Amino acid sequence: MPYQYKVVELREKWLGGKMSGDKLEGVLNEHAADGWRMKTITGADVKGRLGPGGVEGLLVTFEREV
């Protein structure tokens, strides 16, 4: 059965300056309501919108059947 994937970048600033389980849980539940299943979570330097540097964040990969 074919799958489709979606990668969501979560920056610390977007999460209110600090990673928290409650905020991450909200993001996971929001995507689950649309049929997405969390596949992986990876810590990464996520490129910011301004400037050359990155900020700490998470890359969350979701999958769902097509």
mmCIF file as gemmi writes it, N, C-alpha and C atoms, coordinates in Angstrom:
data_model
loop_
_atom_site.group_PDB
_atom_site.id
_atom_site.type_symbol
_atom_site.label_atom_id
_atom_site.label_alt_id
_atom_site.label_comp_id
_atom_site.label_asym_id
_atom_site.label_entity_id
_atom_site.label_seq_id
_atom_site.pdbx_PDB_ins_code
_atom_site.Cartn_x
_atom_site.Cartn_y
_atom_site.Cartn_z
_atom_site.occupancy
_atom_site.B_iso_or_equiv
_atom_site.pdbx_formal_charge
_atom_site.auth_seq_id
_atom_site.auth_asym_id
_atom_site.pdbx_PDB_model_num
ATOM 1 N N . MET Axp A 1 ? 0.841 -1.177 0 1 0 ? 1 A 1
ATOM 2 C CA . MET Axp A 1 ? 0 0 0 1 0 ? 1 A 1
ATOM 3 C C . MET Axp A 1 ? 0.889 1.244 0 1 0 ? 1 A 1
ATOM 4 N N . PRO Axp A 2 ? 0.646 2.216 -0.883 1 0 ? 2 A 1
ATOM 5 C CA . PRO Axp A 2 ? 1.505 3.408 -0.95 1 0 ? 2 A 1
ATOM 6 C C . PRO Axp A 2 ? 1.267 4.365 0.223 1 0 ? 2 A 1
ATOM 7 N N . TYR Axp A 3 ? 2.336 5.04 0.595 1 0 ? 3 A 1
ATOM 8 C CA . TYR Axp A 3 ? 2.294 6.021 1.68 1 0 ? 3 A 1
ATOM 9 C C . TYR Axp A 3 ? 2.722 7.379 1.15 1 0 ? 3 A 1
ATOM 10 N N . GLN Axp A 4 ? 2.306 8.423 1.842 1 0 ? 4 A 1
ATOM 11 C CA . GLN Axp A 4 ? 2.845 9.743 1.59 1 0 ? 4 A 1
ATOM 12 C C . GLN Axp A 4 ? 3.443 10.235 2.903 1 0 ? 4 A 1
ATOM 13 N N . TYR Axp A 5 ? 4.404 11.14 2.78 1 0 ? 5 A 1
ATOM 14 C CA . TYR Axp A 5 ? 5.14 11.615 3.942 1 0 ? 5 A 1
ATOM 15 C C . TYR Axp A 5 ? 5.088 13.134 4.022 1 0 ? 5 A 1
ATOM 16 N N . LYS Axp A 6 ? 5.206 13.619 5.244 1 0 ? 6 A 1
ATOM 17 C CA . LYS Axp A 6 ? 5.2 15.054 5.504 1 0 ? 6 A 1
ATOM 18 C C . LYS Axp A 6 ? 6.238 15.311 6.586 1 0 ? 6 A 1
ATOM 19 N N . VAL Axp A 7 ? 7.106 16.292 6.374 1 0 ? 7 A 1
ATOM 20 C CA . VAL Axp A 7 ? 8.116 16.664 7.364 1 0 ? 7 A 1
ATOM 21 C C . VAL Axp A 7 ? 7.771 18.057 7.889 1 0 ? 7 A 1
ATOM 22 N N . VAL Axp A 8 ? 7.693 18.176 9.207 1 0 ? 8 A 1
ATOM 23 C CA . VAL Axp A 8 ? 7.359 19.442 9.859 1 0 ? 8 A 1
ATOM 24 C C . VAL Axp A 8 ? 8.566 19.894 10.662 1 0 ? 8 A 1
ATOM 25 N N . GLU Axp A 9 ? 8.991 21.143 10.439 1 0 ? 9 A 1
ATOM 26 C CA . GLU Axp A 9 ? 10.093 21.731 11.205 1 0 ? 9 A 1
ATOM 27 C C . GLU Axp A 9 ? 9.512 22.462 12.407 1 0 ? 9 A 1
ATOM 28 N N . LEU Axp A 10 ? 9.986 22.113 13.569 1 0 ? 10 A 1
ATOM 29 C CA . LEU Axp A 10 ? 9.55 22.797 14.792 1 0 ? 10 A 1
ATOM 30 C C . LEU Axp A 10 ? 10.763 23.5 15.388 1 0 ? 10 A 1
ATOM 31 N N . ARG Axp A 11 ? 10.731 24.816 15.388 1 0 ? 11 A 1
ATOM 32 C CA . ARG Axp A 11 ? 11.823 25.602 15.969 1 0 ? 11 A 1
ATOM 33 C C . ARG Axp A 11 ? 11.498 25.911 17.422 1 0 ? 11 A 1
ATOM 34 N N . GLU Axp A 12 ? 12.54 26.034 18.223 1 0 ? 12 A 1
ATOM 35 C CA . GLU Axp A 12 ? 12.333 26.368 19.641 1 0 ? 12 A 1
ATOM 36 C C . GLU Axp A 12 ? 11.516 27.636 19.79 1 0 ? 12 A 1
ATOM 37 N N . LYS Axp A 13 ? 11.822 28.644 18.986 1 0 ? 13 A 1
ATOM 38 C CA . LYS Axp A 13 ? 11.098 29.918 19.085 1 0 ? 13 A 1
ATOM 39 C C . LYS Axp A 13 ? 9.62 29.702 18.796 1 0 ? 13 A 1
ATOM 40 N N . TRP Axp A 14 ? 9.31 28.875 17.793 1 0 ? 14 A 1
ATOM 41 C CA . TRP Axp A 14 ? 7.913 28.598 17.447 1 0 ? 14 A 1
ATOM 42 C C . TRP Axp A 14 ? 7.202 27.902 18.594 1 0 ? 14 A 1
ATOM 43 N N . LEU Axp A 15 ? 7.93 27.105 19.346 1 0 ? 15 A 1
ATOM 44 C CA . LEU Axp A 15 ? 7.345 26.385 20.469 1 0 ? 15 A 1
ATOM 45 C C . LEU Axp A 15 ? 7.341 27.218 21.75 1 0 ? 15 A 1
ATOM 46 N N . GLY Axp A 16 ? 7.601 28.514 21.634 1 0 ? 16 A 1
ATOM 47 C CA . GLY Axp A 16 ? 7.543 29.383 22.8 1 0 ? 16 A 1
ATOM 48 C C . GLY Axp A 16 ? 8.869 29.536 23.504 1 0 ? 16 A 1
ATOM 49 N N . GLY Axp A 17 ? 9.968 29.247 22.817 1 0 ? 17 A 1
ATOM 50 C CA . GLY Axp A 17 ? 11.285 29.444 23.404 1 0 ? 17 A 1
ATOM 51 C C . GLY Axp A 17 ? 11.832 28.213 24.101 1 0 ? 17 A 1
ATOM 52 N N . LYS Axp A 18 ? 11.024 27.228 24.347 1 0 ? 18 A 1
ATOM 53 C CA . LYS Axp A 18 ? 11.491 26.03 25.025 1 0 ? 18 A 1
ATOM 54 C C . LYS Axp A 18 ? 10.651 24.848 24.56 1 0 ? 18 A 1
ATOM 55 N N . MET Axp A 19 ? 11.345 23.759 24.252 1 0 ? 19 A 1
ATOM 56 C CA . MET Axp A 19 ? 10.636 22.556 23.855 1 0 ? 19 A 1
ATOM 57 C C . MET Axp A 19 ? 9.841 22.045 25.063 1 0 ? 19 A 1
ATOM 58 N N . SER Axp A 20 ? 8.615 21.655 24.835 1 0 ? 20 A 1
ATOM 59 C CA . SER Axp A 20 ? 7.854 21.075 25.93 1 0 ? 20 A 1
ATOM 60 C C . SER Axp A 20 ? 7.026 19.919 25.393 1 0 ? 20 A 1
ATOM 61 N N . GLY Axp A 21 ? 6.792 18.947 26.234 1 0 ? 21 A 1
ATOM 62 C CA . GLY Axp A 21 ? 5.998 17.79 25.855 1 0 ? 21 A 1
ATOM 63 C C . GLY Axp A 21 ? 4.582 18.163 25.483 1 0 ? 21 A 1
ATOM 64 N N . ASP Axp A 22 ? 4.005 19.126 26.209 1 0 ? 22 A 1
ATOM 65 C CA . ASP Axp A 22 ? 2.627 19.531 25.933 1 0 ? 22 A 1
ATOM 66 C C . ASP Axp A 22 ? 2.483 20.137 24.539 1 0 ? 22 A 1
ATOM 67 N N . LYS Axp A 23 ? 3.428 20.999 24.171 1 0 ? 23 A 1
ATOM 68 C CA . LYS Axp A 23 ? 3.355 21.647 22.867 1 0 ? 23 A 1
ATOM 69 C C . LYS Axp A 23 ? 3.603 20.647 21.743 1 0 ? 23 A 1
ATOM 70 N N . LEU Axp A 24 ? 4.556 19.755 21.938 1 0 ? 24 A 1
ATOM 71 C CA . LEU Axp A 24 ? 4.817 18.728 20.935 1 0 ? 24 A 1
ATOM 72 C C . LEU Axp A 24 ? 3.609 17.8 20.809 1 0 ? 24 A 1
ATOM 73 N N . GLU Axp A 25 ? 3.021 17.441 21.924 1 0 ? 25 A 1
ATOM 74 C CA . GLU Axp A 25 ? 1.832 16.586 21.921 1 0 ? 25 A 1
ATOM 75 C C . GLU Axp A 25 ? 0.7 17.238 21.123 1 0 ? 25 A 1
ATOM 76 N N . GLY Axp A 26 ? 0.542 18.544 21.273 1 0 ? 26 A 1
ATOM 77 C CA . GLY Axp A 26 ? -0.478 19.257 20.517 1 0 ? 26 A 1
ATOM 78 C C . GLY Axp A 26 ? -0.257 19.16 19.017 1 0 ? 26 A 1
ATOM 79 N N . VAL Axp A 27 ? 1.002 19.313 18.587 1 0 ? 27 A 1
ATOM 80 C CA . VAL Axp A 27 ? 1.332 19.208 17.165 1 0 ? 27 A 1
ATOM 81 C C . VAL Axp A 27 ? 1.048 17.79 16.659 1 0 ? 27 A 1
ATOM 82 N N . LEU Axp A 28 ? 1.445 16.784 17.429 1 0 ? 28 A 1
ATOM 83 C CA . LEU Axp A 28 ? 1.212 15.392 17.023 1 0 ? 28 A 1
ATOM 84 C C . LEU Axp A 28 ? -0.274 15.098 16.914 1 0 ? 28 A 1
ATOM 85 N N . ASN Axp A 29 ? -1.064 15.538 17.895 1 0 ? 29 A 1
ATOM 86 C CA . ASN Axp A 29 ? -2.507 15.286 17.873 1 0 ? 29 A 1
ATOM 87 C C . ASN Axp A 29 ? -3.196 16.034 16.733 1 0 ? 29 A 1
ATOM 88 N N . GLU Axp A 30 ? -2.719 17.228 16.436 1 0 ? 30 A 1
ATOM 89 C CA . GLU Axp A 30 ? -3.294 18.005 15.328 1 0 ? 30 A 1
ATOM 90 C C . GLU Axp A 30 ? -3.122 17.254 14.006 1 0 ? 30 A 1
ATOM 91 N N . HIS Axp A 31 ? -1.933 16.696 13.783 1 0 ? 31 A 1
ATOM 92 C CA . HIS Axp A 31 ? -1.69 15.956 12.543 1 0 ? 31 A 1
ATOM 93 C C . HIS Axp A 31 ? -2.398 14.601 12.548 1 0 ? 31 A 1
ATOM 94 N N . ALA Axp A 32 ? -2.483 13.981 13.711 1 0 ? 32 A 1
ATOM 95 C CA . ALA Axp A 32 ? -3.184 12.685 13.81 1 0 ? 32 A 1
ATOM 96 C C . ALA Axp A 32 ? -4.653 12.843 13.438 1 0 ? 32 A 1
ATOM 97 N N . ALA Axp A 33 ? -5.244 13.969 13.783 1 0 ? 33 A 1
ATOM 98 C CA . ALA Axp A 33 ? -6.645 14.214 13.452 1 0 ? 33 A 1
ATOM 99 C C . ALA Axp A 33 ? -6.868 14.252 11.941 1 0 ? 33 A 1
ATOM 100 N N . ASP Axp A 34 ? -5.797 14.551 11.182 1 0 ? 34 A 1
ATOM 101 C CA . ASP Axp A 34 ? -5.875 14.571 9.719 1 0 ? 34 A 1
ATOM 102 C C . ASP Axp A 34 ? -5.393 13.264 9.101 1 0 ? 34 A 1
ATOM 103 N N . GLY Axp A 35 ? -5.202 12.235 9.937 1 0 ? 35 A 1
ATOM 104 C CA . GLY Axp A 35 ? -4.823 10.928 9.427 1 0 ? 35 A 1
ATOM 105 C C . GLY Axp A 35 ? -3.33 10.647 9.346 1 0 ? 35 A 1
ATOM 106 N N . TRP Axp A 36 ? -2.502 11.575 9.845 1 0 ? 36 A 1
ATOM 107 C CA . TRP Axp A 36 ? -1.045 11.376 9.829 1 0 ? 36 A 1
ATOM 108 C C . TRP Axp A 36 ? -0.603 10.601 11.058 1 0 ? 36 A 1
ATOM 109 N N . ARG Axp A 37 ? 0.394 9.741 10.865 1 0 ? 37 A 1
ATOM 110 C CA . ARG Axp A 37 ? 0.994 8.982 11.962 1 0 ? 37 A 1
ATOM 111 C C . ARG Axp A 37 ? 2.456 9.403 12.076 1 0 ? 37 A 1
ATOM 112 N N . MET Axp A 38 ? 2.896 9.722 13.304 1 0 ? 38 A 1
ATOM 113 C CA . MET Axp A 38 ? 4.279 10.124 13.504 1 0 ? 38 A 1
ATOM 114 C C . MET Axp A 38 ? 5.193 8.949 13.201 1 0 ? 38 A 1
ATOM 115 N N . LYS Axp A 39 ? 6.171 9.197 12.332 1 0 ? 39 A 1
ATOM 116 C CA . LYS Axp A 39 ? 7.121 8.156 11.938 1 0 ? 39 A 1
ATOM 117 C C . LYS Axp A 39 ? 8.432 8.311 12.716 1 0 ? 39 A 1
ATOM 118 N N . THR Axp A 40 ? 9.009 9.517 12.688 1 0 ? 40 A 1
ATOM 119 C CA . THR Axp A 40 ? 10.262 9.774 13.402 1 0 ? 40 A 1
ATOM 120 C C . THR Axp A 40 ? 10.303 11.217 13.907 1 0 ? 40 A 1
ATOM 121 N N . ILE Axp A 41 ? 11.096 11.411 14.949 1 0 ? 41 A 1
ATOM 122 C CA . ILE Axp A 41 ? 11.42 12.754 15.426 1 0 ? 41 A 1
ATOM 123 C C . ILE Axp A 41 ? 12.938 12.829 15.505 1 0 ? 41 A 1
ATOM 124 N N . THR Axp A 42 ? 13.504 13.867 14.883 1 0 ? 42 A 1
ATOM 125 C CA . THR Axp A 42 ? 14.953 14.032 14.845 1 0 ? 42 A 1
ATOM 126 C C . THR Axp A 42 ? 15.314 15.418 15.345 1 0 ? 42 A 1
ATOM 127 N N . GLY Axp A 43 ? 16.26 15.496 16.288 1 0 ? 43 A 1
ATOM 128 C CA . GLY Axp A 43 ? 16.789 16.782 16.713 1 0 ? 43 A 1
ATOM 129 C C . GLY Axp A 43 ? 17.714 17.303 15.637 1 0 ? 43 A 1
ATOM 130 N N . ALA Axp A 44 ? 17.613 18.604 15.329 1 0 ? 44 A 1
ATOM 131 C CA . ALA Axp A 44 ? 18.417 19.153 14.238 1 0 ? 44 A 1
ATOM 132 C C . ALA Axp A 44 ? 18.577 20.649 14.409 1 0 ? 44 A 1
ATOM 133 N N . ASP Axp A 45 ? 19.596 21.189 13.725 1 0 ? 45 A 1
ATOM 134 C CA . ASP Axp A 45 ? 19.694 22.638 13.574 1 0 ? 45 A 1
ATOM 135 C C . ASP Axp A 45 ? 18.791 22.981 12.406 1 0 ? 45 A 1
ATOM 136 N N . VAL Axp A 46 ? 17.687 23.65 12.695 1 0 ? 46 A 1
ATOM 137 C CA . VAL Axp A 46 ? 16.705 23.993 11.672 1 0 ? 46 A 1
ATOM 138 C C . VAL Axp A 46 ? 17.024 25.39 11.168 1 0 ? 46 A 1
ATOM 139 N N . LYS Axp A 47 ? 17.183 25.53 9.865 1 0 ? 47 A 1
ATOM 140 C CA . LYS Axp A 47 ? 17.536 26.822 9.292 1 0 ? 47 A 1
ATOM 141 C C . LYS Axp A 47 ? 16.452 27.854 9.575 1 0 ? 47 A 1
ATOM 142 N N . GLY Axp A 48 ? 16.887 28.994 10.085 1 0 ? 48 A 1
ATOM 143 C CA . GLY Axp A 48 ? 15.952 30.076 10.368 1 0 ? 48 A 1
ATOM 144 C C . GLY Axp A 48 ? 15.582 30.848 9.113 1 0 ? 48 A 1
ATOM 145 N N . ARG Axp A 49 ? 14.55 31.664 9.206 1 0 ? 49 A 1
ATOM 146 C CA . ARG Axp A 49 ? 14.112 32.448 8.054 1 0 ? 49 A 1
ATOM 147 C C . ARG Axp A 49 ? 15.056 33.617 7.778 1 0 ? 49 A 1
ATOM 148 N N . LEU Axp A 50 ? 15.691 34.134 8.824 1 0 ? 50 A 1
ATOM 149 C CA . LEU Axp A 50 ? 16.596 35.264 8.661 1 0 ? 50 A 1
ATOM 150 C C . LEU Axp A 50 ? 18.003 34.853 9.059 1 0 ? 50 A 1
ATOM 151 N N . GLY Axp A 51 ? 18.971 35.261 8.277 1 0 ? 51 A 1
ATOM 152 C CA . GLY Axp A 51 ? 20.362 35 8.613 1 0 ? 51 A 1
ATOM 153 C C . GLY Axp A 51 ? 20.82 33.617 8.215 1 0 ? 51 A 1
ATOM 154 N N . PRO Axp A 52 ? 22.135 33.412 8.248 1 0 ? 52 A 1
ATOM 155 C CA . PRO Axp A 52 ? 22.714 32.154 7.777 1 0 ? 52 A 1
ATOM 156 C C . PRO Axp A 52 ? 22.694 31.026 8.798 1 0 ? 52 A 1
ATOM 157 N N . GLY Axp A 53 ? 22.52 31.345 10.088 1 0 ? 53 A 1
ATOM 158 C CA . GLY Axp A 53 ? 22.627 30.325 11.124 1 0 ? 53 A 1
ATOM 159 C C . GLY Axp A 53 ? 21.373 29.499 11.271 1 0 ? 53 A 1
ATOM 160 N N . GLY Axp A 54 ? 21.501 28.457 12.068 1 0 ? 54 A 1
ATOM 161 C CA . GLY Axp A 54 ? 20.354 27.618 12.367 1 0 ? 54 A 1
ATOM 162 C C . GLY Axp A 54 ? 19.954 27.779 13.819 1 0 ? 54 A 1
ATOM 163 N N . VAL Axp A 55 ? 18.812 27.254 14.149 1 0 ? 55 A 1
ATOM 164 C CA . VAL Axp A 55 ? 18.363 27.243 15.539 1 0 ? 55 A 1
ATOM 165 C C . VAL Axp A 55 ? 18.021 25.808 15.892 1 0 ? 55 A 1
ATOM 166 N N . GLU Axp A 56 ? 18.117 25.497 17.17 1 0 ? 56 A 1
ATOM 167 C CA . GLU Axp A 56 ? 17.781 24.145 17.564 1 0 ? 56 A 1
ATOM 168 C C . GLU Axp A 56 ? 16.306 23.896 17.374 1 0 ? 56 A 1
ATOM 169 N N . GLY Axp A 57 ? 15.997 22.721 16.913 1 0 ? 57 A 1
ATOM 170 C CA . GLY Axp A 57 ? 14.607 22.378 16.691 1 0 ? 57 A 1
ATOM 171 C C . GLY Axp A 57 ? 14.448 20.892 16.44 1 0 ? 57 A 1
ATOM 172 N N . LEU Axp A 58 ? 13.281 20.552 15.965 1 0 ? 58 A 1
ATOM 173 C CA . LEU Axp A 58 ? 12.964 19.158 15.675 1 0 ? 58 A 1
ATOM 174 C C . LEU Axp A 58 ? 12.448 19.04 14.25 1 0 ? 58 A 1
ATOM 175 N N . LEU Axp A 59 ? 12.775 17.937 13.61 1 0 ? 59 A 1
ATOM 176 C CA . LEU Axp A 59 ? 12.159 17.56 12.35 1 0 ? 59 A 1
ATOM 177 C C . LEU Axp A 59 ? 11.265 16.372 12.665 1 0 ? 59 A 1
ATOM 178 N N . VAL Axp A 60 ? 9.971 16.535 12.45 1 0 ? 60 A 1
ATOM 179 C CA . VAL Axp A 60 ? 9.011 15.48 12.744 1 0 ? 60 A 1
ATOM 180 C C . VAL Axp A 60 ? 8.485 14.954 11.419 1 0 ? 60 A 1
ATOM 181 N N . THR Axp A 61 ? 8.673 13.67 11.177 1 0 ? 61 A 1
ATOM 182 C CA . THR Axp A 61 ? 8.206 13.043 9.94 1 0 ? 61 A 1
ATOM 183 C C . THR Axp A 61 ? 6.934 12.265 10.229 1 0 ? 61 A 1
ATOM 184 N N . PHE Axp A 62 ? 5.922 12.548 9.412 1 0 ? 62 A 1
ATOM 185 C CA . PHE Axp A 62 ? 4.637 11.867 9.508 1 0 ? 62 A 1
ATOM 186 C C . PHE Axp A 62 ? 4.426 11.032 8.263 1 0 ? 62 A 1
ATOM 187 N N . GLU Axp A 63 ? 3.613 9.973 8.376 1 0 ? 63 A 1
ATOM 188 C CA . GLU Axp A 63 ? 3.224 9.2 7.205 1 0 ? 63 A 1
ATOM 189 C C . GLU Axp A 63 ? 1.744 8.867 7.306 1 0 ? 63 A 1
ATOM 190 N N . ARG Axp A 64 ? 1.154 8.632 6.142 1 0 ? 64 A 1
ATOM 191 C CA . ARG Axp A 64 ? -0.22 8.135 6.087 1 0 ? 64 A 1
ATOM 192 C C . ARG Axp A 64 ? -0.397 7.412 4.771 1 0 ? 64 A 1
ATOM 193 N N . GLU Axp A 65 ? -1.351 6.503 4.765 1 0 ? 65 A 1
ATOM 194 C CA . GLU Axp A 65 ? -1.648 5.768 3.534 1 0 ? 65 A 1
ATOM 195 C C . GLU Axp A 65 ? -2.331 6.701 2.559 1 0 ? 65 A 1
ATOM 196 N N . VAL Axp A 66 ? -2.019 6.515 1.294 1 0 ? 66 A 1
ATOM 197 C CA . VAL Axp A 66 ? -2.627 7.333 0.247 1 0 ? 66 A 1
ATOM 198 C C . VAL Axp A 66 ? -3.978 6.769 -0.113 1 0 ? 66 A 1
